[in-house]
Amino acid sequence: MLACIFDKQGKLFSEYQAQNAASSRCPEGPATRQSSSVFEGAYFHLSIPIVFEKQLLGYIYIRSGLQQINERVHRQIYASLLFVLVSGLVAYWLSRGLQRLISTPLIKLASVASTIEKRSDFTLRAPEFGNDEIGRLSRAFNAMLETIEKQNHELVQARDNLELVVEERTQELEAANKELTAFSYSVSHDLRAPLRAIDGFSDALLEDYSEVLDETAKDYLQRVRAASHRMSDHIDGRLDRKRVV
């Protein structure tokens, strides 16, 4: 690097040259009277006026090789690339770790839920993972499955008990119907036979002894026959109601 200071007339006042820089001399004067910065070839040229309290004191000229700047830029680029690579590796391993901690338990939990939905098998349980939020979620899910399984078991028992009660009631109804049928036959044979006899003998008296009987006797016999018919109809009606019940 080369640094030169000129007075306001443009004469060389002082110069500085780095030891490791190529040997060169200051120009005879500043290239411009205004601030300027130019890349030219393998060098960077900078010219700045020196002003103090609005008075021009001189000029400073700096020439620096671009090799050092390029090397510095390359080092920055290499460092940035290395940082990006290391950051990518760290992010990758962190993502793998998070996947093992979060994604894998959730995927297994979803798999168990899907299997339960397809099979309707509430005896399955999800694996539990530690004491974090995922572990608490798995335990809550398993507790829900236990509750559902218990309720299903109770429903099955209630259904079996209901079927047993229905079967018992059906057997009782069948026994009652058999008793009703037996009663019907008993009434049919035990009650209707005397009624037929009463009706038959009353009719025989009216036919065989009509000339002997007066009108009052005939009226009484007609009433006896009518009462026997009503009694027979009443028995039939009672039997019909028993059959409906």
C-alpha positions in Angstrom: 0.0 0.0 0.0 1.2 3.6 -0.9 0.0 6.7 0.9 0.9 10.3 -0.2 0.1 13.7 1.3 0.3 16.8 -0.8 0.0 20.4 0.2 -2.6 22.7 -1.3 -0.3 23.6 -4.2 0.0 19.9 -5.1 3.6 19.4 -4.0 4.5 16.2 -2.2 4.6 16.7 1.6 5.0 13.1 2.9 4.7 9.6 1.8 4.3 6.1 3.3 4.9 2.8 1.6 4.2 -0.6 3.2 7.3 -2.8 3.6 5.7 -5.8 1.8 4.3 -3.7 -1.0 5.9 -3.4 -4.4 8.3 -0.5 -4.8 6.6 2.5 -6.3 6.6 6.3 -6.0 4.0 8.9 -5.4 2.6 10.7 -8.4 3.8 14.3 -9.0 0.5 15.6 -7.8 -3.0 14.7 -6.9 -4.9 13.3 -9.9 -8.0 15.4 -9.0 -8.9 18.2 -6.7 -12.0 16.4 -5.5 -12.7 13.2 -3.7 -12.5 10.2 -5.9 -12.1 6.4 -5.7 -11.2 4.4 -8.8 -10.4 0.7 -9.4 -7.8 0.5 -12.1 -6.0 -2.6 -13.0 -4.8 -4.4 -9.9 -5.0 -1.3 -7.7 -7.5 0.8 -5.9 -6.9 4.6 -6.0 -8.4 6.9 -3.4 -7.9 10.7 -3.4 -9.4 12.9 -0.7 -8.9 16.7 0.0 -7.8 17.7 3.5 -10.1 20.4 4.8 -9.9 22.1 8.2 -12.4 24.8 9.3 -13.4 25.2 5.6 -9.8 25.8 4.5 -8.0 23.5 2.1 -4.8 22.2 3.6 -3.8 19.7 1.0 -4.6 16.3 -0.4 -4.2 12.7 0.6 -3.7 10.0 -2.0 -3.8 6.2 -1.2 -3.1 3.4 -3.6 -3.8 -0.2 -2.4 -3.3 -3.4 -4.2 -6.4 -5.5 -4.7 -4.6 -8.7 -3.9 -4.9 -8.3 -0.2 -8.5 -7.2 -0.6 -9.2 -10.2 -2.8 -7.6 -12.5 -0.3 -9.6 -11.0 2.5 -12.8 -11.3 0.5 -11.9 -14.9 -0.3 -11.3 -15.6 3.4 -14.6 -14.1 4.2 -16.3 -16.2 1.5 -14.6 -19.3 2.7 -15.6 -18.5 6.3 -19.2 -17.8 5.3 -19.3 -21.1 3.3 -17.9 -23.0 6.3 -20.4 -21.3 8.6 -23.3 -22.2 6.2 -22.0 -25.8 6.0 -21.6 -26.2 9.8 -25.0 -24.5 10.3 -26.6 -26.9 7.8 -25.1 -29.9 9.5 -26.2 -28.7 12.9 -29.7 -27.9 11.6 -29.8 -31.4 10.1 -28.9 -33.2 13.3 -31.2 -31.0 15.3 -34.1 -31.8 12.9 -33.3 -35.5 13.2 -33.3 -35.2 17.0 -36.6 -33.3 16.9 -38.0 -35.9 14.6 -37.2 -38.6 17.0 -38.6 -36.6 19.9 -41.8 -35.2 18.2 -42.5 -36.7 14.8 -41.9 -40.3 15.6 -44.2 -40.5 18.7 -46.9 -38.6 16.8 -46.7 -40.9 13.8 -46.9 -44.0 16.1 -49.9 -42.4 17.9 -51.6 -41.7 14.6 -50.9 -45.3 13.4 -52.5 -46.8 16.6 -55.5 -44.5 16.1 -55.9 -45.6 12.5 -55.7 -49.3 13.4 -58.3 -48.8 16.1 -60.6 -47.0 13.6 -60.3 -49.9 11.1 -60.6 -52.8 13.5 -62.7 -51.2 16.2 -60.3 -52.9 18.7 -60.1 -50.7 21.8 -57.8 -53.1 23.6 -54.8 -51.6 21.7 -52.6 -49.0 23.4 -50.2 -46.3 22.2 -46.6 -46.4 23.3 -45.7 -43.9 26.0 -42.7 -41.6 25.5 -41.3 -40.0 28.6 -42.9 -37.3 30.8 -43.1 -34.5 28.3 -46.1 -33.2 26.4 -46.0 -36.1 24.0 -45.9 -38.6 26.9 -48.8 -37.0 28.6 -50.7 -37.0 25.3 -50.1 -40.8 24.9 -51.2 -41.5 28.5 -54.3 -39.4 28.0 -55.0 -41.3 24.8 -54.6 -44.7 26.5 -56.8 -43.6 29.4 -59.5 -42.7 26.9 -59.2 -46.1 25.2 -59.5 -47.8 28.7 -62.7 -45.8 29.3 -64.1 -46.8 25.9 -63.2 -50.4 26.4 -64.8 -50.5 29.9 -68.0 -48.8 28.5 -68.1 -51.3 25.6 -67.8 -54.2 28.1 -70.6 -52.8 30.2 -72.8 -52.4 27.1 -72.1 -56.0 26.1 -73.0 -57.2 29.6 -76.2 -55.1 29.5 -77.1 -56.5 26.1 -76.6 -60.0 27.3 -78.6 -59.4 30.4 -81.4 -57.8 28.3 -81.4 -60.8 26.0 -81.7 -63.1 29.0 -84.6 -61.1 30.5 -86.4 -61.1 27.1 -85.9 -64.8 26.9 -87.3 -65.3 30.4 -90.3 -63.1 29.6 -90.9 -64.9 26.4 -90.9 -68.2 28.2 -93.3 -66.8 30.8 -95.6 -65.5 28.0 -95.5 -68.9 26.3 -96.4 -70.6 29.6 -99.3 -68.1 30.1 -100.6 -68.7 26.6 -100.5 -72.5 27.3 -102.4 -72.0 30.5 -104.9 -69.7 28.6 -105.4 -72.3 25.9 -106.0 -75.0 28.6 -108.5 -72.7 30.3 -110.2 -72.1 27.0 -110.7 -75.8 26.4 -111.9 -76.2 30.0 -114.4 -73.4 29.6 -115.5 -74.8 26.2 -116.1 -78.2 27.5 -117.2 -77.6 31.1 -119.4 -74.5 30.6 -120.8 -74.8 27.2 -122.1 -78.4 27.7 -124.5 -77.4 30.5 -125.6 -74.3 28.5 -126.4 -76.5 25.5 -128.3 -78.9 27.7 -130.4 -76.0 29.2 -131.1 -74.6 25.7 -131.9 -78.0 24.3 -134.3 -79.0 27.0 -136.0 -75.6 26.9 -136.5 -76.0 23.2 -137.8 -79.5 23.7 -140.4 -78.4 26.2 -141.5 -75.6 23.9 -141.9 -78.1 21.0 -143.3 -81.1 22.8 -145.5 -79.4 25.4 -146.6 -76.3 23.6 -150.2 -77.3 23.8 -150.0 -77.9 27.6 -148.0 -74.9 28.5 -149.7 -71.5 28.9 -148.2 -68.3 27.6 -146.4 -67.5 30.8 -144.6 -70.8 30.9 -143.7 -70.4 27.2 -142.3 -66.9 28.0 -140.2 -68.2 30.8 -138.8 -70.9 28.6 -138.0 -68.4 25.9 -136.2 -66.3 28.5 -134.2 -69.3 29.7 -133.1 -70.0 26.1 -132.2 -66.3 25.5 -130.2 -66.2 28.8 -128.3 -69.3 27.8 -127.5 -67.8 24.4 -126.2 -64.6 26.1 -124.2 -66.6 28.5 -122.6 -68.6 25.5 -121.9 -65.3 23.7 -120.3 -63.8 26.9 -118.0 -66.8 27.2 -117.0 -66.6 23.6 -116.2 -62.9 24.1 -114.1 -63.5 27.1 -112.2 -66.3 25.3 -111.5 -63.9 22.4 -110.1 -61.3 24.7 -107.9 -63.8 26.3 -106.5 -64.9 23.0 -105.7 -61.2 22.1 -103.9 -60.7 25.3 
